Amino acid sequence: MHGAVYFAELARCVRALRRGDLLLFTDWRGDPDERLTAEDDTTIADLFCAAAERGVDVRGLVWRSHWDRLAFSAEENEHLGEQIERAGGEVLLDMRVRTGGS
């Protein structure tokens, strides 16, 4: 499936979730500023935070990346989780990645 089609459908489905619904996600590179569609500036963090604020049970498992100094996404992963948690969701960082790599 093409990414543009997938992300537009993801946005549509998450926007339809209501209080008591469950949103589970996993992410390898959790960039909070990832835009979902070309039509608006909604980011993945905006979408998931808005769902949590509506009472959707938002839970995620995000791979804890290597250090940012190695050009990976450790800081972005942490910030995505922090934003969602402030909105009422829960995001765990998968800490099984060794600092120097596998």
Secondary structure, 3 states (H helix, E strand, C coil): CCHHHHHHHHHHHHHHCCCCCEEEEEECCCCCCCECCCCCCCEHHHHHHHHHHCCCEEEEEEECCCCHHHCCCHHHHHHHHHHHHHCCCEEEEECCCCCCCC
